[in-house]
Structures are given as structure tokens and as C-alpha cells.
Amino acid sequence: MDGKAYVASLDDGRSVYARGEKVSDLAAHPDFAPNIERTRHTYDRFEADPAAREAFFTPPTTVEGMREHASLHVDSATHTTYSSLMTLLTAADRIAEVRPSASEAVQAYVREVRAKDWRIAECITDAKGDRSKPPSQQDDKDAYLRVVERRPDGVVIRGAKLHISLAASSHELMVIPTKAMKPGEEDYAIACAVPVNAPGVSIVNVLNGAPPEGSDPRDFPFANQRAVPQGFVIFDDVFVPQERIFLDGEVKQAATFAHSLGLWVRTSSMISMCDGFDVMVGLAQLIAEANGLERVEHIKTKISEMVIHATLLRASLEASMMHAAKLESGVLAPSEIYTNAGKYHGAANYMLMVRHLLDIAGGSAITAPSMRDIENEDIGHLVRKYMGTKQSIDGAYRTRLFHAVHDLTTSAQGGSKYAGLLLSGGGLYAQNIVTRMRYDMDRAKQMAFDAMGWSPDDPGAIRP
Ligand SMILES: Cc1cc2nc3c(=O)[nH]c(=O)nc-3n(C[C@H](O)[C@H](O)[C@H](O)COP(=O)(O)OP(=O)(O)OC[C@H]3O[C@@H](n4cnc5c(N)ncnc54)[C@H](O)[C@@H]3O)c2cc1C
């Protein structure tokens, strides 16, 4: 598809809600238009350069390929589609033993998605009801998405998936269990693909991190590019044909998809966090220079701390690629331990970056007048005069830097960004578990004994 065909393809009868109303023209709606426009742009770019499309979507088989992929900048929907395809391919390898047909179904589906040039949204997080109880013991049995009917030609599913980024402007919903399931929870062990416009699917949206309505785009440089509609996706008895089912009842493998997805989503998240941290360092340096403080010791120390944090995060990303595991299909999957430890460390310490950036910038980071005030005929010249710091630093320039700091840290966009870093791809706890699982604890224990000069078999003995 080119961009025009993509926009036209969204007019397919899908049931989308926003601001309390049903949306009739998605591409024209202010909550969706900016993201649709960005995705349209990627379609046009790939249409003009099919080799770039191939390079982006082809699963990496070399570390250089992974690195090249990490350096390609595309819109979020296209990124999500890539991580969905990689999730399915990775999981298919892993579940082939319990469901041999899954591998074939996944391969066929991936081929179809590529041929039709669709975009996929990732539907994992269930409503979950009472968090202390498993799916089968919930008061409302639909708290986790489940199969409510099995027919010879497919299944009927019911439930809801929450916080689904860009669901409304995608073509397909990749539906997978959010967690491991136990015997007795077979109906919840369902993974499948559902078209966004399938009968029974409704998506209620909230635009996350949007700039205030009517604001000057120059005052919100990030919110204007990055506000994302999050979908509350309801599956009200949706029929899924056999060929689109990847798991149905195999409880042992219910978590396989979520684990695979976690890896690819956290890798994507790390890539964007690495770039984001460099942006924050650059902004801290620019604002320090604009304030005339770039040579002051405590400012330099704070920027150095930010640099160290950004560099260690990039080192984790590099390590995740250098230690990538080769799947049976030959595809390289980033190392789980480096991806999860890096994602955890970056997200858990994100506020250090925010703290230093705000501390370096000063109060104007949240009180700088609008660019429209600077252009006001009566007062603008005075605002500009007092926002300037010296001959080489114009007030308008410094004001725009403050707006960028504000929008990265304390605006609705800044807050959403932080929540997204912490929670998307599973909360910090999820990364905590995987890192610990992949860590070689026996080796660490042995090293501890060695360092103390003990033999674990004979604690009384002293080794030379
Ligand atoms: C911006 C954004 C984008 C997102 N995009 C997507 C998306 O595209 N697709 C998708 O599927 N999901 C998406 N998510 C959802 C995200 O993965 C979840 O928010 C995350 O997994 C946490 O789940 P929850 O929000 O239901 O919170 P909860 O599960 O309620 O978790 C809240 C806290 O309770 C803890 N907790 C929960 N249950 C237990 C338990 N049984 N025992 C101990 N501790 C527990 C958690 O560890 C966490 O600390 C997105 C989230 C955000 C914020």
C-alpha cells in the first residue's frame, strides 16, 4: 500500500469510539489524524523505496542487520507491526512441539500480513479483574479474554484488552494471553489474529500525552509528534476462523507469546529510550549554555551523570545485540538478560534524567511564556528581551528550549512518556523476573565461594 491506500483502508466499518462518541471518519478525527498521518508517511516512504521496506521488515540474521534495524526511524504503528511479527515468529519456534500446526499458521499469517502490508496492534493486557486471583477464579469469567464457544471452523472469543496502542488505526489485532495459565484454564490459553473491523470488536480510545487544545505547536514540540491513542479493545463474542488461531487450550505454552513479545517490545523500548536519553543530554547541554552555566562545576557533574546513564543504557542495547541468540529459523533474537536488565535500569532511573534536566534548566521550564506571547505586538519584544541571556542567546531561542524541556518532563506528554516507559511491555516487575531467571545464579554462588576461599562441599576447609 502507499499512504493513500492505507488511509482508505481504514474506512472499513470498524467500530471506534473517542470522547464519548462513535467516530465516523477516523482519518479526519483530531485524536487520530496525526498518527495516521505519520503512518501514511512511512507507507509513502516505503512505496518509494521498497528496499527500505524489505530492510525494515526482514528478520535480522546478523548483528549488523540488528544494528541497522535499530537505527531506522519509522512511525510507531510500523514499529509495533515489526515487533508483533517477530513475536509470532519467535513464539512459533517455541510452541511447535505442543502445537505443530501453529508454526505453519504463524508463517502463513506473517506472509499474509507482509503481502497485504497491514499494520498490527498488540493485544495482550487483559482487564484482569481482581489481581490476586487467577482467571478461572474471577467473579466475572470474562476478566481475562477467553474462548466461549468452539465450532468446527473456529472459536468465539470474549473479553477486553486494555491500553492497546494505536489499535484503532491498525488493520489487525494480535491477541495473546497476558500470562501463564494453569490446567483448568484452557479457555484462556488463546492466541489468534483478529481484523480490527471484525464483527463484535469495539475500540474505545483515549489520546495519551496530547498538547492542550488550541496550543501553539512550538510550545509542545514532543506532544505534537508523539501523542498516541490508546485503545480499550472489547471483544464481544468475536468469531475467529481456525487458520487464524495460533494457540487454543495448550496451557503449558500460554506464556510463550507474552515472553516473546516482552523481548521484542522491550528491545524497541530500549532503542527509543537510548535515543531519548541522548536527546535529554543534548537538551541539558543546550539549556546550560543558554543560561551561561555550562562551565559551572555542579552543572557539569549533573550532565556527566546523565551522559553516564545514557551511555550505560546504550551499552546494554549493544550487549543485547552482541549476545543475540540464534533461533531455529536462523533469526537472531536479542539477548533476554541484557534487554531486560537494560530496560529495567533505564526505566527505573528515568527520573534521574528528568531531575537533572529540570534542575539545570530552572523555573522557566514550566513558566516560560508561549511563543505566541513573544510574537504579541504589545508585549512580545519585552518577553523576548528578558528571556534572552546574552548577545548570542536570543530570548525566542531560549524560550523554545524551555518548552522542549517542559514537554519532555512535566507536560501531559512528559508524564505519559514516563508511564509508558515504566509500564509498556509489562511493568518493572516483569523485567525484574526475566532478568533474574536468565542470570546464572549458580555461577555467582560458586564465585562467592571461590572469592571466600571455601569449598561448598567442605565449609571447614581453607583453600590455598
Ligand atoms: C502507554 C502505555 C502503552 C501500552 N501499550 C500496550 C499495548 O500496546 N498492548 C498491551 O497489551 N498493553 C499495553 N500496555 C499495558 C501494559 O503492558 C500494562 O500497563 C502493564 O503490563 C501493567 O498492567 P496493568 O496496567 O493492568 O497494571 P496491573 O497489572 O494492575 O499492575 C499494577 C501493579 O500491580 C502489580 N501486580 C499486578 N498483579 C499482581 C499480582 N498478581 N501479584 C503481584 N503484583 C501484581 C504489578 O506488578 C504492578 O506493580 C501499555 C501501557 C501503557 C501505560
The ligand as an SDF file (V2000), in Angstrom:
LIG
                    3D

 53 58  0  0  0  0  0  0  0  0999 V2000
    1.4530    3.9860   27.4310 C   0  0  0  0  0  0  0  0  0  0  0  0
    1.1430    2.5270   27.5320 C   0  0  0  0  0  0  0  0  0  0  0  0
    1.0740    1.7620   26.3930 C   0  0  0  0  0  0  0  0  0  0  0  0
    0.7490    0.4130   26.4610 C   0  0  0  0  0  0  0  0  0  0  0  0
    0.6270   -0.3140   25.3140 N   0  0  0  0  0  0  0  0  0  0  0  0
    0.1720   -1.5800   25.3830 C   0  0  0  0  0  0  0  0  0  0  0  0
   -0.1160   -2.3100   24.1770 C   0  0  0  0  0  0  0  0  0  0  0  0
    0.0560   -1.8130   23.0570 O   0  0  0  0  0  0  0  0  0  0  0  0
   -0.5990   -3.5770   24.3030 N   0  0  0  0  0  0  0  0  0  0  0  0
   -0.8170   -4.1560   25.5170 C   0  0  0  0  0  0  0  0  0  0  0  0
   -1.2530   -5.2950   25.5520 O   0  0  0  0  0  0  0  0  0  0  0  0
   -0.5760   -3.4930   26.6650 N   0  0  0  0  0  0  0  0  0  0  0  0
   -0.0900   -2.2190   26.6330 C   0  0  0  0  0  0  0  0  0  0  0  0
    0.1460   -1.5240   27.7870 N   0  0  0  0  0  0  0  0  0  0  0  0
   -0.1790   -2.1660   29.0570 C   0  0  0  0  0  0  0  0  0  0  0  0
    0.9980   -2.5220   29.9540 C   0  0  0  0  0  0  0  0  0  0  0  0
    1.6680   -3.6580   29.4830 O   0  0  0  0  0  0  0  0  0  0  0  0
    0.4050   -2.6980   31.3490 C   0  0  0  0  0  0  0  0  0  0  0  0
    0.0300   -1.4160   31.8140 O   0  0  0  0  0  0  0  0  0  0  0  0
    1.3240   -3.3700   32.3160 C   0  0  0  0  0  0  0  0  0  0  0  0
    1.5780   -4.6930   31.9370 O   0  0  0  0  0  0  0  0  0  0  0  0
    0.7150   -3.3630   33.7350 C   0  0  0  0  0  0  0  0  0  0  0  0
   -0.5760   -3.9100   33.7210 O   0  0  0  0  0  0  0  0  0  0  0  0
   -1.8120   -3.0990   34.3180 P   0  0  0  0  0  0  0  0  0  0  0  0
   -1.7810   -1.7310   33.7510 O   0  0  0  0  0  0  0  0  0  0  0  0
   -3.0300   -3.9040   34.1220 O   0  0  0  0  0  0  0  0  0  0  0  0
   -1.4960   -2.9350   35.8520 O   0  0  0  0  0  0  0  0  0  0  0  0
   -1.6100   -4.0410   36.9720 P   0  0  0  0  0  0  0  0  0  0  0  0
   -1.4390   -5.4060   36.4070 O   0  0  0  0  0  0  0  0  0  0  0  0
   -2.8010   -3.7800   37.7830 O   0  0  0  0  0  0  0  0  0  0  0  0
   -0.2880   -3.7450   37.7940 O   0  0  0  0  0  0  0  0  0  0  0  0
   -0.1670   -2.7020   38.7480 C   0  0  0  0  0  0  0  0  0  0  0  0
    0.8840   -3.1340   39.7730 C   0  0  0  0  0  0  0  0  0  0  0  0
    0.4330   -4.2770   40.4700 O   0  0  0  0  0  0  0  0  0  0  0  0
    1.3810   -5.3430   40.3630 C   0  0  0  0  0  0  0  0  0  0  0  0
    0.6190   -6.5960   40.2450 N   0  0  0  0  0  0  0  0  0  0  0  0
   -0.4190   -6.8620   39.4130 C   0  0  0  0  0  0  0  0  0  0  0  0
   -0.8690   -8.1190   39.6190 N   0  0  0  0  0  0  0  0  0  0  0  0
   -0.1060   -8.6500   40.5900 C   0  0  0  0  0  0  0  0  0  0  0  0
   -0.0700   -9.9260   41.2500 C   0  0  0  0  0  0  0  0  0  0  0  0
   -0.9370  -10.8910   40.9550 N   0  0  0  0  0  0  0  0  0  0  0  0
    0.8810  -10.1230   42.1790 N   0  0  0  0  0  0  0  0  0  0  0  0
    1.7650   -9.1630   42.4980 C   0  0  0  0  0  0  0  0  0  0  0  0
    1.7840   -7.9470   41.9100 N   0  0  0  0  0  0  0  0  0  0  0  0
    0.8650   -7.6830   40.9810 C   0  0  0  0  0  0  0  0  0  0  0  0
    2.1810   -5.0250   39.1030 C   0  0  0  0  0  0  0  0  0  0  0  0
    3.4790   -5.6230   39.1330 O   0  0  0  0  0  0  0  0  0  0  0  0
    2.2320   -3.5130   39.1600 C   0  0  0  0  0  0  0  0  0  0  0  0
    3.2720   -3.1200   40.0400 O   0  0  0  0  0  0  0  0  0  0  0  0
    0.5020   -0.1810   27.7310 C   0  0  0  0  0  0  0  0  0  0  0  0
    0.6000    0.5900   28.8950 C   0  0  0  0  0  0  0  0  0  0  0  0
    0.8990    1.9270   28.8020 C   0  0  0  0  0  0  0  0  0  0  0  0
    0.9490    2.7380   30.0750 C   0  0  0  0  0  0  0  0  0  0  0  0
  1  2  1  0
  2  3  1  0
  2 52  2  0
  3  4  2  0
  4  5  1  0
  4 50  1  0
  5  6  2  0
  6  7  1  0
  6 13  1  0
  7  8  2  0
  7  9  1  0
  9 10  1  0
 10 11  2  0
 10 12  1  0
 12 13  2  0
 13 14  1  0
 14 15  1  0
 14 50  1  0
 15 16  1  0
 16 17  1  0
 16 18  1  0
 18 19  1  0
 18 20  1  0
 20 21  1  0
 20 22  1  0
 22 23  1  0
 23 24  1  0
 24 25  2  0
 24 26  1  0
 24 27  1  0
 27 28  1  0
 28 29  2  0
 28 30  1  0
 28 31  1  0
 31 32  1  0
 32 33  1  0
 33 34  1  0
 33 48  1  0
 34 35  1  0
 35 36  1  0
 35 46  1  0
 36 37  1  0
 36 45  1  0
 37 38  2  0
 38 39  1  0
 39 40  1  0
 39 45  2  0
 40 41  1  0
 40 42  2  0
 42 43  1  0
 43 44  2  0
 44 45  1  0
 46 47  1  0
 46 48  1  0
 48 49  1  0
 50 51  2  0
 51 52  1  0
 52 53  1  0
M  END
$$$$
